[in-house]
């Protein structure tokens, strides 16, 4: 693991080793125990879990530490829709069947006024909080590139506020009106972007789950009228402040690769259903690219399948100066440990340019 290698890639300097990041491996206690020898489980004290995570990240050579500060709970408190959560973590500790809608009708969504509901924020206080969040990460993970940022950039914020039912009903009943709701939300969340721009943080993570697995869930013209102009406007202060902007979206955003780039992002982070080769062909020399090995192949594939998937990513990415290897979703706790160990072996063998 190396901060220098990670920053070299972010600065498009093509380090000799292809750097790496992964997501959620620290939730797979059996994997960490196997790799580090530390006897850790879901019931272990937090300090032991952290020690195991740090040891694991060192063995697996992490160079980039994904992180945001402003998520739905931070920004909206309890004034949001709760959609429950399926079991993901080992032991299923993240499961909840708490489902409750804060907004009961599509008309409420169309009339939504975030300034009336949440008020204005103190951008200077939030800038200090961004800095504090970043410094805490640097203190814990000094050998990795750290960051802070915003999870609920635009579409993700609308999903968390309204839930899927009310969002889709409102958009279906009045797409123009829902666009105005989006404009009002983007103006409000823009306060956090101004605060982040004021902070002494070099790398900003901007997250927005724009699409489903099948692609856009509203007509692409609507996104180009109401989503991307707002994202570009909110990213402008970060660009002016000289931040490196990493952008993450789940789902299939192949239709929007150019739209996202035009917003001013410096890096793409994405799932395997978005086309790695298409992004590399268009932006491989000018942007950071993180991903995108298919987690399903790593979970269920044969050794030949896993080797082939790592080879696919490396063959595309090694020509790109800002490429990082990563499983393009998360390391799931129900993955085969043997498969994950072999995945890591393949990465290590192919990581030198």
C-alpha positions in Angstrom: 0.0 0.0 0.0 1.2 3.5 -0.8 -0.1 7.0 -0.6 2.6 8.0 -3.2 1.4 5.3 -5.7 -2.2 6.3 -5.2 -1.6 10.0 -5.7 0.6 9.3 -8.7 -2.3 7.5 -10.3 -4.7 10.3 -9.4 -2.3 12.8 -11.0 -2.1 10.5 -14.1 1.6 9.8 -13.6 1.3 6.0 -14.3 3.0 4.4 -11.4 4.9 1.2 -12.0 2.5 -0.8 -9.9 -1.2 -0.6 -10.8 -2.8 0.7 -7.5 -5.8 -0.8 -5.9 -8.9 -0.3 -3.8 -11.6 -2.6 -2.6 -14.9 -2.1 -0.8 -16.4 -3.8 2.3 -13.8 -6.5 2.8 -13.6 -5.4 6.4 -17.1 -6.6 6.8 -16.0 -10.1 6.0 -14.4 -11.2 9.2 -13.6 -14.7 8.2 -11.6 -13.4 5.2 -9.7 -11.0 7.4 -9.0 -13.7 9.9 -7.7 -16.0 7.2 -5.5 -13.3 5.7 -4.1 -11.7 8.9 -4.3 -14.4 11.5 -6.2 -12.1 13.8 -9.0 -13.8 15.5 -11.8 -11.4 14.7 -15.6 -11.8 14.3 -18.7 -9.7 14.2 -18.9 -9.7 18.0 -15.3 -8.5 18.5 -14.5 -5.1 20.1 -14.2 -2.2 17.7 -10.5 -1.8 18.3 -9.8 -5.4 17.3 -12.0 -5.0 14.2 -10.0 -1.9 13.3 -6.7 -3.6 13.9 -7.7 -6.6 11.7 -8.9 -4.2 9.0 -5.7 -2.2 9.0 -3.6 -5.4 8.8 -5.8 -6.8 6.0 -5.5 -3.6 4.0 -1.8 -3.6 4.3 -1.5 -7.2 3.1 -3.9 -6.5 0.2 -2.1 -3.3 -0.8 -4.8 -0.7 -0.6 -3.8 2.6 -2.1 -7.2 4.5 -2.1 -9.8 4.8 0.7 -13.3 5.5 -0.5 -15.1 7.8 2.0 -17.9 10.4 2.2 -19.2 12.5 5.1 -22.5 13.9 4.0 -24.9 10.9 3.5 -28.7 10.8 3.9 -28.7 10.5 7.7 -26.2 13.4 8.0 -28.1 15.7 5.7 -31.7 14.8 6.3 -31.7 13.4 9.8 -35.1 11.7 10.2 -36.9 13.7 7.6 -36.5 11.0 4.9 -38.0 7.8 3.7 -36.7 4.5 5.2 -36.6 1.7 2.8 -35.3 -1.2 5.0 -32.1 -3.0 4.2 -31.3 -6.6 3.2 -28.7 -8.7 4.9 -25.2 -8.0 3.5 -22.7 -8.0 6.4 -21.5 -11.2 7.9 -24.0 -12.1 10.6 -26.7 -10.0 8.9 -26.2 -7.1 11.4 -27.3 -4.5 8.8 -30.7 -6.1 8.2 -33.7 -3.9 9.0 -37.4 -4.1 8.1 -38.0 -0.5 9.0 -40.0 0.9 6.0 -41.7 4.2 6.4 -42.4 7.0 4.0 -41.9 10.6 5.1 -43.7 11.8 2.0 -47.2 10.3 1.6 -48.3 11.6 -1.8 -46.6 12.6 -5.1 -48.1 16.0 -4.6 -45.9 16.4 -1.5 -42.9 15.5 -3.6 -43.7 18.0 -6.2 -44.1 20.7 -3.6 -40.9 19.8 -1.7 -38.9 22.8 -0.5 -35.6 21.8 1.1 -34.9 25.3 2.4 -38.2 25.3 4.2 -37.7 21.8 5.6 -34.0 21.8 6.5 -33.0 25.5 6.4 -29.7 26.9 5.4 -26.4 25.5 6.6 -23.3 27.3 7.9 -20.9 26.6 5.1 -17.8 27.6 7.2 -18.8 25.2 10.0 -19.4 22.4 7.4 -16.0 23.1 5.8 -14.3 22.5 9.2 -16.3 19.3 9.6 -15.1 18.1 6.1 -11.5 18.9 7.2 -12.0 17.1 10.5 -13.4 14.0 8.7 -10.5 14.0 6.2 -7.9 14.4 8.9 -9.4 11.6 11.0 -9.2 9.3 7.9 -5.6 10.3 7.3 -4.7 9.6 10.9 -6.1 6.1 10.7 -5.1 5.3 7.1 -1.8 7.3 6.6 -0.6 5.0 3.8 -3.6 5.5 1.6 -5.1 8.3 -0.4 -8.0 9.6 1.7 -10.9 11.8 0.9 -14.2 13.1 2.2 -17.3 14.1 0.2 -21.0 13.9 -0.5 -23.1 10.8 -1.1 -26.5 12.4 -1.8 -25.4 14.6 -4.7 -28.6 14.6 -6.8 -30.5 11.4 -7.7 -29.3 9.6 -4.6 -30.6 12.4 -2.5 -34.0 12.2 -4.2 -34.2 8.5 -3.6 -33.3 8.8 0.1 -35.8 11.6 0.6 -38.8 10.2 -1.2 -38.3 6.5 -1.6 -38.8 4.8 -5.0 -42.6 4.7 -4.9 -43.1 8.4 -4.4 -40.2 9.3 -6.6 -41.5 7.3 -9.6 -45.1 8.4 -9.0 -44.1 12.1 -9.0 -41.8 11.8 -12.0 -44.5 9.9 -13.9 -47.3 12.3 -13.1 -45.4 15.5 -13.8 -41.8 15.1 -15.1 -41.4 18.8 -15.4 -42.6 19.5 -11.9 -40.3 16.8 -10.6 -37.5 18.5 -12.5 -38.3 21.6 -10.5 -38.1 19.6 -7.3 -34.7 18.4 -8.5 -33.6 21.9 -9.1 -34.7 23.0 -5.6 -32.9 20.0 -4.0 -29.7 20.7 -6.0 -29.7 24.3 -4.9 -30.0 23.2 -1.3 -27.3 20.4 -1.4 -25.1 22.9 -3.3 -24.4 24.5 0.1 -22.4 21.4 1.0 -20.4 21.5 -2.2 -19.5 25.2 -1.4 -18.4 24.1 2.0 -16.3 21.2 0.6 -14.7 23.7 -1.8 -13.7 25.8 1.2 -12.1 22.9 3.0 -8.5 21.9 2.9 -9.2 18.6 1.3 -7.4 17.7 -1.9 -9.5 14.7 -3.1 -13.3 14.9 -3.0 -15.7 11.9 -3.4 -18.9 12.7 -5.1 -21.5 9.9 -5.2 -24.8 9.7 -7.1 -26.6 6.5 -8.1 -28.0 7.9 -11.3 -29.4 4.7 -12.8 -30.6 1.1 -12.4 -28.9 -2.0 -13.6 -30.9 -1.6 -16.8 -29.9 2.0 -17.2 -31.8 5.3 -16.7 -35.2 5.0 -15.0 -36.5 8.3 -16.4 -36.0 9.4 -20.0 -32.4 10.5 -20.7 -33.6 13.9 -21.9 -34.9 14.5 -18.4 -31.5 13.8 -16.9 -29.8 16.1 -19.4 -32.3 18.9 -18.5 -32.4 18.6 -14.7 -29.6 16.3 -13.4 -26.4 17.0 -15.2 -26.7 20.8 -15.3 -27.2 20.8 -11.5 -24.3 18.4 -10.9 -22.0 20.5 -13.1 -23.1 23.7 -11.3 -22.4 22.1 -7.9 -19.0 20.7 -8.9 -17.9 24.1 -10.2 -16.7 25.4 -6.8 -14.7 22.2 -6.3 -13.0 22.6 -9.7 -12.3 26.2 -9.0 -10.7 25.2 -5.7 -8.4 22.7 -7.4 -9.9 19.5 -5.9 -9.6 16.1 -7.6 -13.2 15.0 -8.0 -13.9 11.2 -8.0 -17.4 10.3 -9.1 -19.2 7.1 -8.1 -22.4 5.7 -9.5 -23.9 2.2 -9.2 -25.9 0.7 -12.1 -25.4 1.0 -15.8 -24.5 4.6 -16.9 -23.1 3.8 -20.3 -25.6 6.3 -21.8 -24.2 9.0 -19.6 -20.4 8.5 -19.7 -19.8 11.7 -21.7 -22.4 13.6 -19.6 -20.7 12.8 -16.4 -17.3 13.7 -17.8 -18.7 17.0 -19.0 -19.7 17.8 -15.4 -16.0 18.2 -14.6 -15.2 15.0 -12.7 -11.6 13.7 -12.6 -12.3 10.1 -12.0 -14.9 7.4 -12.6 -15.8 4.6 -10.1 -18.4 2.1 -11.3 -19.9 -1.3 -11.3 -19.1 -4.0 -13.9 -22.2 -3.4 -15.9 -20.8 -0.1 -16.9 -18.4 -0.6 -19.8 -14.8 -0.3 -18.6 -13.4 -0.4 -22.1 -15.7 2.4 -23.3 -14.6 4.6 -20.5 -10.9 3.7 -21.0 -11.1 4.3 -24.8 -12.6 7.8 -24.3 -11.1 9.0 -21.0 -8.3 6.6 -20.2 -5.5 9.2 -20.7 -7.3 12.1 -19.0 -9.2 10.6 -16.1 -8.8 8.3 -13.1 -10.6 4.9 -13.6 -11.4 2.6 -10.6 -12.7 -0.9 -11.2 -14.3 -2.9 -12.4 -13.9 -6.7 -11.9 -17.3 -8.4 -11.8 -18.1 -9.4 -8.2 -20.3 -12.2 -9.4 -17.4 -13.9 -11.2 -15.2 -13.5 -8.1 -18.0 -14.9 -5.9 -19.0 -17.9 -8.1 -16.5 -18.4 -10.9 -13.9 -21.0 -11.4 -10.2 -20.1 -11.1 -10.0 -19.7 -14.9 -13.0 -17.4 -14.7 -11.4 -15.3 -12.0 -8.0 -15.1 -13.8 -9.8 -14.1 -17.0 -11.7 -11.4 -15.3 -8.6 -9.9 -13.6 -6.8 -10.2 -17.0 -9.7 -8.3 -18.7 -9.5 -5.4 -16.3 -5.7 -5.3 -16.3 -5.3 -5.5 -20.1 -7.6 -2.5 -20.4 -6.4 -0.6 -17.4 -2.6 -0.9 -17.6 -2.5 1.5 -20.5 -4.4 4.1 -18.5 -2.2 6.2 -16.1 -4.9 6.7 -13.5 -6.2 3.1 -13.4 -6.9 1.4 -10.1 -7.9 -2.3 -9.8 -11.0 -3.0 -7.7 -13.9 -5.4 -7.6 -16.6 -3.2 -9.2 -19.2 -3.4 -6.5 -18.3 -4.9 -3.1 -16.6 -7.9 -1.6 -19.5 -9.8 -0.3 -19.3 -11.9 2.9 -20.9 -14.8 1.2 -18.1 -15.0 -1.4 -15.8 -18.0 -1.4 -12.7 -17.2 0.6 -10.6 -19.4 -1.7 -11.9 -17.4 -4.7 -11.0 -14.1 -3.0 -7.5 -15.3 -2.1 -7.0 -16.4 -5.7 -8.3 -13.0 -7.0 -5.7 -11.3 -4.8 -3.0 -13.7 -6.2 -4.0 -12.8 -9.7 -3.9 -9.1 -8.9 -0.4 -9.4 -7.4 0.9 -11.3 -10.4 -0.5 -8.8 -12.9 -0.1 -5.5 -11.0 3.3 -4.6 -12.4 3.3 -2.6 -15.6 
